[in-house]
Amino acid sequence: MTSNSNKSSYHIVVLGANGGIGKHTVLKALAEGYHVTAILRTPSKLDISHPNLTIVQGDVMQSGSLAQHLENKDAVISAIGKNSLKTTTLYSQGNKNLLQAMHETGINRAFFISAAGLEVNPTHSLLVKFATRFILQPLLRNMYADLRVMEKIVRESGIDWTIIRPPQLTDSPETGKYRTAIDGPLRKGLKISRADVAHFMVNNLMNKSIFRATVEVGY
């Protein structure tokens, strides 16, 4: 956890800042007193104004567009994503480019968003396990394949990473009340709001117990 006294001097970079989790992350970090730099391909799409917020143009798929915005920052939250069933390299190549920029600028702390559905949770009911294995995983096979590559790249990066694997995401409001499991399945964790995923990341920026760990979070 980062103490309140340090928040005003702590600077977070958020990628995918106009997405569901990303936008909530920007709002939560600002509400907690952090400085935030939001990197977007189209900066005008982020309709947030705040004295501690800087909005800049950058594209994770263009390797040279990120490092200039990471100079003198403290942590990165990568909330990039896309709604597509097609083959993608957004997660793997995009975050590989981000990690390269982090190495160039000396940033050592980052969160990455993955998905709980990569694994069949043994604590779920037979029906949910069946749906995960034979419906969800085949339907999202292209995205999940890229997420698996991304996770491998992140784990081998040498930084203080945390991979977040949320289950089904909702647009419900922030509660601050959820459960977590580190490097293992979350017992019967079926849903969580995007706002609460953001809450967890912002409130655990410097929680060393989840450095280089995969965290499942849900209700």
SENU-283546 format. One line per 8 residues: their letters; for each residue x, y, z of N, C-alpha, C. Coordinates in Angstrom, 3 decimals. Layout:
a) X Y Z X Y Z X Y Z  ... $
END
This chain:
mtsnsnks) 0.842 -1.193 0.000 0.000 0.000 0.000 0.879 1.245 0.000  0.382 2.295 -0.613 1.093 3.556 -0.628 0.483 4.489 0.400  1.293 5.056 1.286 0.759 5.908 2.345 0.185 7.186 1.765  -0.781 7.782 2.493 -1.424 9.001 2.021 -0.416 10.116 1.792  0.619 10.183 2.627 1.588 11.265 2.524 2.407 11.181 1.240  2.484 9.983 0.636 3.288 9.827 -0.571 2.486 9.980 -1.860  1.163 9.972 -1.763 0.335 9.943 -2.959 0.508 11.171 -3.834  0.688 12.321 -3.226 0.772 13.551 -4.006 2.035 13.625 -4.858 $
syhivvlg) 3.033 12.813 -4.515 4.274 12.807 -5.285 4.418 11.535 -6.123  3.393 10.690 -6.123 3.424 9.414 -6.836 2.685 9.572 -8.157  3.294 9.148 -9.245 2.734 9.395 -10.573 2.465 8.066 -11.285  1.210 7.850 -11.641 0.771 6.610 -12.277 0.482 6.860 -13.752  0.890 5.926 -14.590 0.545 5.958 -16.010 -0.529 4.906 -16.264  -1.604 5.286 -16.955 -2.687 4.360 -17.279 -2.805 4.241 -18.788  -2.715 3.015 -19.287 -2.958 2.740 -20.705 -4.332 2.087 -20.844  -5.004 2.351 -21.959 -6.382 1.894 -22.098 -7.296 2.714 -21.214 $
anggigkh) -6.973 3.999 -21.083 -7.630 4.841 -20.081 -9.074 5.188 -20.414  -9.507 4.922 -21.641 -10.902 5.187 -21.980 -11.751 3.929 -21.969  -11.149 2.791 -21.607 -11.904 1.558 -21.504 -12.610 1.456 -20.161  -13.354 0.371 -19.972 -14.128 0.222 -18.749 -13.285 0.259 -17.490  -12.305 -0.638 -17.387 -11.432 -0.667 -16.219 -10.506 0.544 -16.208  -9.999 0.923 -17.364 -9.046 2.024 -17.436 -9.612 3.345 -16.959  -10.824 3.656 -17.380 -11.428 4.933 -16.980 -11.703 4.961 -15.480  -12.194 3.840 -14.946 -12.401 3.755 -13.495 -11.074 3.900 -12.753 $
tvlkalae) -10.003 3.360 -13.334 -8.683 3.461 -12.705 -8.215 4.909 -12.646  -8.393 5.634 -13.732 -8.028 7.053 -13.745 -8.803 7.813 -12.680  -10.109 7.601 -12.641 -10.953 8.326 -11.679 -10.592 7.973 -10.243  -10.342 6.695 -9.980 -10.011 6.260 -8.619 -8.658 6.818 -8.183  -7.684 6.756 -9.072 -6.354 7.257 -8.728 -6.394 8.755 -8.444  -7.136 9.501 -9.236 -7.265 10.940 -8.999 -7.970 11.209 -7.675  -9.007 10.426 -7.394 -9.743 10.600 -6.144 -8.874 10.307 -4.925  -7.885 9.433 -5.115 -6.986 9.076 -4.013 -5.814 10.032 -3.882 $
gyhvtail) -5.714 11.001 -4.791 -4.682 12.020 -4.677 -3.430 11.799 -5.497  -3.453 10.806 -6.387 -2.287 10.551 -7.230 -2.261 11.481 -8.442  -1.080 11.649 -9.010 -0.948 12.248 -10.334 -1.091 11.126 -11.359  -1.786 11.403 -12.451 -2.068 10.384 -13.464 -1.734 10.918 -14.846  -1.039 10.098 -15.628 -0.881 10.343 -17.057 -1.658 9.264 -17.791  -2.625 9.665 -18.601 -3.431 8.731 -19.378 -2.944 8.737 -20.819  -2.582 7.561 -21.316 -2.103 7.435 -22.688 -3.214 6.828 -23.542  -3.619 7.555 -24.588 -4.668 7.097 -25.487 -4.261 7.324 -26.930 $
rtpskldi) -4.749 6.465 -27.831 -4.529 6.705 -29.250 -5.232 7.990 -29.692  -6.427 8.239 -29.108 -7.182 9.457 -29.416 -7.480 10.170 -28.101  -6.618 11.069 -27.663 -6.770 11.706 -26.355 -8.114 12.395 -26.143  -8.734 12.900 -27.196 -10.000 13.624 -27.045 -11.142 12.734 -26.565  -10.957 11.424 -26.626 -12.027 10.512 -26.217 -12.170 10.403 -24.692  -11.170 10.836 -23.949 -11.246 10.751 -22.490 -11.822 12.062 -21.950  -13.076 11.998 -21.513 -13.782 13.207 -21.076 -13.657 13.420 -19.569  -12.419 13.484 -19.101 -12.140 13.747 -17.690 -11.206 14.950 -17.614 $
shpnltiv) -11.509 15.866 -16.721 -10.641 17.019 -16.508 -10.303 17.115 -15.027  -9.001 17.226 -14.719 -8.566 17.275 -13.325 -7.159 17.881 -13.303  -6.848 18.705 -12.303 -5.510 19.324 -12.264 -4.369 18.324 -12.152  -4.640 17.119 -11.641 -3.584 16.107 -11.517 -3.557 15.131 -12.686  -4.337 15.406 -13.738 -4.425 14.498 -14.883 -3.778 15.115 -16.124  -2.893 14.322 -16.745 -2.302 14.689 -18.031 -2.728 13.648 -19.057  -3.310 14.098 -20.158 -3.765 13.190 -21.210 -2.852 13.364 -22.419  -2.269 12.241 -22.887 -1.306 12.306 -23.985 -1.650 11.268 -25.049 $
qgdvmqsg) -1.056 11.456 -26.220 -1.278 10.535 -27.325 -0.181 9.484 -27.372  -0.605 8.234 -27.507 0.345 7.132 -27.626 -0.386 5.880 -28.039  0.318 4.925 -28.596 -0.279 3.686 -29.089 0.632 2.529 -28.700  0.092 1.583 -27.908 0.923 0.462 -27.450 1.424 -0.392 -28.602  0.777 -0.298 -29.755 1.232 -1.081 -30.899 2.328 -0.370 -31.690  2.667 0.843 -31.283 3.782 1.564 -31.893 4.863 1.731 -30.821  5.890 0.931 -30.904 6.861 0.798 -29.820 7.550 2.106 -29.446  7.654 3.027 -30.380 8.364 4.264 -30.072 7.510 5.367 -29.478 $
slaqhlen) 6.220 5.096 -29.262 5.316 6.169 -28.843 5.095 6.238 -27.341  5.724 5.374 -26.558 5.402 5.278 -25.137 6.463 5.858 -24.203  7.742 5.606 -24.504 8.807 5.924 -23.546 8.800 7.393 -23.121  8.527 8.295 -24.058 8.549 9.718 -23.724 7.537 10.086 -22.635  6.467 9.280 -22.536 5.432 9.559 -21.548 5.664 8.825 -20.220  6.685 7.967 -20.189 6.967 7.196 -18.975 8.110 7.778 -18.150  8.776 8.758 -18.679 9.901 9.368 -17.967 9.452 9.928 -16.616  10.196 9.577 -15.559 9.974 10.096 -14.207 8.618 9.701 -13.614 $
kdavisai) 8.061 8.576 -14.074 6.814 8.067 -13.505 7.141 6.912 -12.545  6.161 6.524 -11.730 6.414 5.535 -10.676 5.815 4.159 -10.947  4.684 4.101 -11.625 4.023 2.817 -11.857 3.140 2.914 -13.087  2.850 1.756 -13.680 2.006 1.692 -14.872 0.869 0.709 -14.621  -0.330 1.087 -15.058 -1.469 0.176 -15.058 -1.910 0.011 -16.500  -1.737 -1.197 -17.021 -2.101 -1.489 -18.403 -3.500 -2.103 -18.427  -4.460 -1.307 -18.880 -5.843 -1.772 -18.957 -6.292 -1.854 -20.413  -5.345 -2.147 -21.294 -5.682 -2.226 -22.711 -6.575 -3.430 -22.968 $
gknslktt) -7.427 -3.317 -23.989 -8.322 -4.411 -24.327 -9.134 -4.058 -25.556  -9.794 -5.065 -26.102 -10.655 -4.832 -27.265 -11.758 -5.874 -27.280  -12.915 -5.484 -27.792 -14.043 -6.396 -27.916 -14.020 -7.021 -29.306  -13.379 -8.157 -29.408 -13.265 -8.814 -30.702 -13.035 -10.305 -30.504  -13.618 -11.098 -31.369 -13.404 -12.542 -31.336 -12.314 -12.961 -32.321  -11.754 -11.979 -33.030 -10.754 -12.273 -34.049 -9.362 -12.454 -33.443  -8.460 -12.984 -34.237 -7.064 -13.117 -33.826 -6.495 -11.747 -33.486  -5.762 -11.665 -32.381 -5.200 -10.390 -31.955 -3.815 -10.584 -31.356 $
tlysqgnk) -3.018 -9.540 -31.438 -1.730 -9.505 -30.731 -1.666 -8.266 -29.840  -2.824 -7.653 -29.607 -2.856 -6.422 -28.812 -2.237 -6.635 -27.436  -2.642 -7.702 -26.752 -2.184 -7.914 -25.383 -0.707 -8.295 -25.329  -0.295 -9.204 -26.177 1.097 -9.670 -26.139 2.053 -8.624 -26.694  1.836 -8.178 -27.920 2.757 -7.226 -28.521 2.633 -5.853 -27.872  1.401 -5.452 -27.547 1.202 -4.161 -26.904 1.919 -4.065 -25.574  1.764 -5.073 -24.751 2.427 -5.045 -23.447 3.918 -5.333 -23.545  4.320 -6.045 -24.590 5.764 -6.211 -24.828 6.388 -4.850 -25.139 $
nllqamhe) 5.708 -4.051 -25.958 6.190 -2.707 -26.259 6.221 -1.846 -25.003  5.194 -1.990 -24.179 5.150 -1.244 -22.920 6.313 -1.629 -22.020  6.561 -2.897 -21.868 7.663 -3.359 -21.015 9.010 -2.843 -21.515  9.177 -2.814 -22.839 10.410 -2.273 -23.397 10.575 -0.808 -23.018  9.485 -0.045 -23.112 9.528 1.364 -22.734 9.782 1.529 -21.239  9.245 0.622 -20.436 9.492 0.662 -18.993 10.957 0.404 -18.689  11.546 -0.569 -19.371 12.975 -0.847 -19.164 13.823 0.359 -19.560  13.438 1.019 -20.644 14.195 2.179 -21.116 14.139 3.338 -20.130 $
tginraff) 13.020 3.467 -19.419 12.819 4.621 -18.542 12.959 4.293 -17.060  13.206 3.021 -16.750 13.484 2.650 -15.371 12.278 2.440 -14.471  11.079 2.309 -15.047 9.900 2.018 -14.227 9.866 0.523 -13.936  9.588 0.174 -12.690 9.698 -1.226 -12.297 8.390 -1.831 -11.790  7.302 -1.052 -11.745 6.053 -1.551 -11.160 4.906 -1.424 -12.159  4.153 -2.518 -12.362 3.042 -2.467 -13.306 1.985 -3.520 -13.006  0.756 -3.180 -13.349 -0.368 -4.121 -13.346 -0.753 -4.425 -14.791  -1.169 -5.674 -15.023 -1.641 -6.102 -16.329 -2.955 -6.848 -16.161 $
isaaglev) -3.927 -6.578 -17.038 -5.240 -7.207 -16.950 -5.281 -8.438 -17.845  -5.625 -9.579 -17.263 -5.810 -10.816 -18.009 -7.259 -11.284 -17.797  -7.478 -12.569 -17.627 -8.846 -13.073 -17.466 -8.855 -14.379 -16.691  -9.817 -14.509 -15.781 -9.924 -15.728 -14.981 -10.282 -16.935 -15.844  -10.954 -16.681 -16.968 -11.398 -17.778 -17.815 -10.289 -18.536 -18.519  -9.041 -18.101 -18.373 -7.931 -18.857 -18.955 -7.823 -20.245 -18.343  -8.276 -20.368 -17.107 -8.250 -21.663 -16.419 -9.671 -22.034 -15.997  -9.944 -23.320 -15.926 -11.226 -23.787 -15.394 -11.095 -23.832 -13.880 $
npthsllv) -11.873 -23.023 -13.184 -11.794 -22.928 -11.729 -12.380 -24.187 -11.087  -11.570 -24.953 -10.354 -12.063 -26.212 -9.779 -13.096 -26.024 -8.677  -13.239 -24.811 -8.160 -14.221 -24.571 -7.096 -15.602 -24.224 -7.648  -15.708 -24.030 -8.948 -17.003 -23.690 -9.534 -17.905 -24.921 -9.638  -19.174 -24.674 -9.832 -20.125 -25.768 -10.015 -19.831 -26.496 -11.323  -20.374 -27.692 -11.458 -20.175 -28.457 -12.685 -20.677 -27.687 -13.896  -21.788 -26.982 -13.729 -22.356 -26.223 -14.837 -21.420 -25.100 -15.279  -20.870 -24.368 -14.321 -19.973 -23.265 -14.658 -18.673 -23.803 -15.261 $
kfatrfil) -18.154 -24.884 -14.710 -16.940 -25.485 -15.272 -17.179 -25.948 -16.713  -18.338 -26.540 -16.953 -18.686 -26.986 -18.309 -18.768 -25.787 -19.249  -19.425 -24.714 -18.795 -19.585 -23.522 -19.631 -18.238 -22.870 -19.932  -17.342 -22.869 -18.939 -16.014 -22.295 -19.156 -15.240 -23.088 -20.198  -15.264 -24.396 -20.036 -14.451 -25.272 -20.899 -15.008 -25.376 -22.315  -16.323 -25.450 -22.455 -16.891 -25.768 -23.761 -17.621 -24.609 -24.438  -17.788 -23.497 -23.733 -18.437 -22.334 -24.356 -17.507 -21.123 -24.335  -17.104 -20.701 -23.119 -16.319 -19.475 -22.984 -14.947 -19.590 -23.645 $
qpllrnmy) -14.214 -20.647 -23.304 -12.858 -20.782 -23.851 -12.834 -20.942 -25.366  -13.736 -21.738 -25.969 -13.758 -21.789 -27.440 -14.169 -20.454 -28.068  -15.138 -19.768 -27.455 -15.619 -18.505 -28.007 -14.524 -17.434 -27.997  -13.774 -17.389 -26.899 -12.750 -16.362 -26.727 -11.340 -16.907 -26.965  -11.236 -17.953 -27.737 -9.957 -18.648 -27.892 -8.858 -17.737 -28.424  -9.198 -16.837 -29.335 -8.160 -15.965 -29.900 -7.644 -14.967 -28.866  -8.557 -14.355 -28.123 -8.138 -13.420 -27.077 -7.359 -14.149 -25.989  -7.860 -15.315 -25.574 -7.196 -16.066 -24.512 -5.811 -16.539 -24.945 $
adlrvmek) -5.669 -16.911 -26.204 -4.349 -17.340 -26.697 -3.357 -16.187 -26.578  -3.800 -14.984 -26.913 -2.906 -13.835 -26.820 -2.635 -13.456 -25.371  -3.624 -13.609 -24.506 -3.414 -13.327 -23.088 -2.396 -14.286 -22.480  -2.411 -15.539 -22.908 -1.427 -16.500 -22.392 -0.012 -16.110 -22.814  0.139 -15.654 -24.043 1.447 -15.180 -24.502 1.856 -13.956 -23.689  0.899 -13.048 -23.482 1.185 -11.845 -22.694 1.652 -12.206 -21.290  0.944 -13.120 -20.636 1.319 -13.496 -19.271 2.739 -14.042 -19.219  3.109 -14.835 -20.198 4.473 -15.380 -20.238 5.493 -14.255 -20.387 $
ivresgid) 5.223 -13.317 -21.265 6.122 -12.181 -21.468 6.267 -11.377 -20.186  5.158 -11.125 -19.515 5.179 -10.343 -18.271 5.975 -11.060 -17.190  5.734 -12.366 -17.035 6.424 -13.122 -15.985 7.935 -13.169 -16.197  8.359 -13.085 -17.435 9.784 -13.144 -17.743 10.430 -11.760 -17.818  9.673 -10.710 -17.494 10.138 -9.342 -17.714 11.151 -8.854 -16.683  11.125 -9.442 -15.485 12.051 -9.007 -14.445 11.581 -7.822 -13.625  10.427 -7.239 -13.952 9.910 -6.108 -13.177 9.035 -6.616 -12.036  8.541 -5.700 -11.204 7.589 -6.054 -10.141 6.177 -5.982 -10.710 $
wtiirppq) 5.792 -7.048 -11.390 4.508 -7.106 -12.068 3.431 -7.721 -11.183  2.190 -7.394 -11.484 1.035 -8.111 -10.952 0.066 -8.320 -12.106  -0.318 -9.558 -12.339 -1.323 -9.885 -13.348 -2.662 -10.050 -12.632  -3.673 -9.312 -13.082 -5.019 -9.411 -12.513 -5.871 -10.280 -13.422  -6.495 -11.293 -12.843 -7.402 -12.156 -13.602 -8.819 -12.005 -13.057  -9.585 -11.055 -13.569 -10.963 -10.914 -13.112 -11.884 -11.921 -13.795  -12.989 -12.295 -13.144 -14.005 -13.122 -13.798 -14.918 -12.234 -14.636  -16.193 -12.555 -14.737 -17.124 -11.736 -15.526 -17.165 -10.313 -14.984 $
ltdspetg) -16.981 -9.358 -15.880 -16.959 -7.955 -15.478 -18.341 -7.336 -15.605  -18.694 -6.483 -14.635 -19.975 -5.792 -14.664 -19.750 -4.284 -14.581  -20.808 -3.531 -14.816 -20.754 -2.075 -14.706 -21.354 -1.586 -13.393  -21.450 -2.467 -12.411 -21.963 -2.081 -11.096 -21.002 -1.094 -10.435  -21.480 -0.317 -9.469 -20.614 0.675 -8.821 -19.565 0.041 -7.913  -18.588 0.833 -7.553 -17.535 0.404 -6.636 -18.118 0.074 -5.265  -17.663 -1.042 -4.707 -18.064 -1.422 -3.347 -16.871 -1.451 -2.397  -15.688 -1.738 -2.926 -14.516 -1.908 -2.077 -14.552 -3.206 -1.295 $
kyrtaidg) -15.537 -4.042 -1.580 -15.711 -5.308 -0.854 -15.650 -6.457 -1.854  -14.542 -7.167 -1.845 -14.337 -8.279 -2.754 -13.314 -9.209 -2.138  -13.126 -10.359 -2.763 -12.163 -11.342 -2.271 -11.036 -11.493 -3.291  -9.896 -11.948 -2.823 -8.763 -12.151 -3.723 -8.112 -13.502 -3.454  -7.440 -13.997 -4.461 -6.627 -15.217 -4.329 -5.334 -14.983 -5.089  -4.224 -15.245 -4.431 -2.912 -15.017 -5.032 -2.343 -16.326 -5.557  -1.991 -16.318 -6.846 -1.388 -17.480 -7.511 -2.226 -18.742 -7.352  -3.540 -18.590 -7.480 -4.437 -19.731 -7.406 -5.858 -19.284 -7.683 $
plrkglki) -6.781 -20.240 -7.816 -8.160 -19.882 -8.142 -8.894 -19.259 -6.954  -9.747 -18.292 -7.245 -10.600 -17.688 -6.231 -11.839 -18.544 -6.080  -12.106 -18.978 -4.869 -13.224 -19.887 -4.628 -14.555 -19.249 -5.027  -15.172 -19.850 -6.027 -16.497 -19.446 -6.500 -16.585 -17.959 -6.828  -15.500 -17.414 -7.351 -15.526 -16.011 -7.780 -16.073 -15.912 -9.191  -17.272 -15.405 -9.326 -17.951 -15.397 -10.619 -18.016 -14.022 -11.277  -18.080 -12.950 -10.480 -18.247 -11.614 -11.052 -17.475 -10.583 -10.242  -17.198 -9.455 -10.882 -16.694 -8.275 -10.187 -16.937 -7.068 -11.093 $
sradvahf) -17.156 -5.919 -10.490 -17.348 -4.720 -11.298 -16.005 -4.175 -11.762  -16.038 -3.495 -12.883 -14.829 -2.845 -13.380 -14.309 -1.823 -12.370  -15.240 -1.168 -11.694 -14.856 -0.167 -10.690 -14.101 -0.803 -9.532  -14.471 -2.013 -9.141 -13.775 -2.661 -8.031 -12.435 -3.247 -8.454  -12.288 -3.618 -9.724 -10.959 -4.009 -10.209 -10.020 -2.814 -10.115  -10.526 -1.650 -10.526 -9.729 -0.417 -10.417 -9.409 -0.106 -8.961  -10.386 -0.273 -8.087 -10.191 -0.034 -6.646 -9.055 -0.893 -6.115  -9.050 -2.174 -6.481 -8.002 -3.077 -5.993 -6.626 -2.634 -6.471 $
mvnnlmnk) -6.501 -2.311 -7.742 -5.185 -1.953 -8.260 -4.665 -0.665 -7.634  -5.496 0.350 -7.580 -5.060 1.632 -7.034 -4.692 1.513 -5.564  -5.401 0.673 -4.834 -5.137 0.530 -3.409 -4.050 -0.493 -3.081  -3.478 -1.099 -4.112 -2.414 -2.077 -3.868 -1.187 -1.822 -4.740  -0.967 -0.575 -5.066 0.151 -0.227 -5.933 1.490 -0.701 -5.386  1.693 -0.545 -4.082 2.980 -0.913 -3.492 2.858 -2.048 -2.481  1.838 -2.872 -2.671 1.645 -4.042 -1.817 2.606 -5.150 -2.278  3.703 -5.312 -1.562 4.748 -6.233 -1.999 4.311 -7.692 -1.998 $
sifratve) 3.225 -8.013 -1.286 2.764 -9.404 -1.260 2.202 -9.848 -2.602  1.916 -8.893 -3.500 1.425 -9.278 -4.828 2.410 -8.900 -5.929  3.631 -8.546 -5.564 4.668 -8.352 -6.580 4.983 -9.705 -7.213  5.068 -9.738 -8.531 5.364 -10.951 -9.290 4.389 -12.071 -8.940  3.112 -11.715 -8.931 2.050 -12.660 -8.581 0.855 -12.455 -9.502  0.075 -13.525 -9.657 -1.191 -13.474 -10.391 -2.313 -13.449 -9.370  -3.214 -12.480 -9.495 -4.277 -12.296 -8.504 -5.634 -12.443 -9.172  -6.461 -13.321 -8.627 -7.864 -13.391 -9.024 -8.659 -12.576 -8.007 $
vgy) -9.589 -11.791 -8.510 -10.369 -10.912 -7.654 -11.825 -11.005 -8.046  -12.715 -11.135 -7.058 -14.138 -11.267 -7.339 -14.961 -11.205 -6.065  -16.266 -11.264 -6.237 -17.151 -11.197 -5.065 -17.352 -12.559 -4.432 $
END
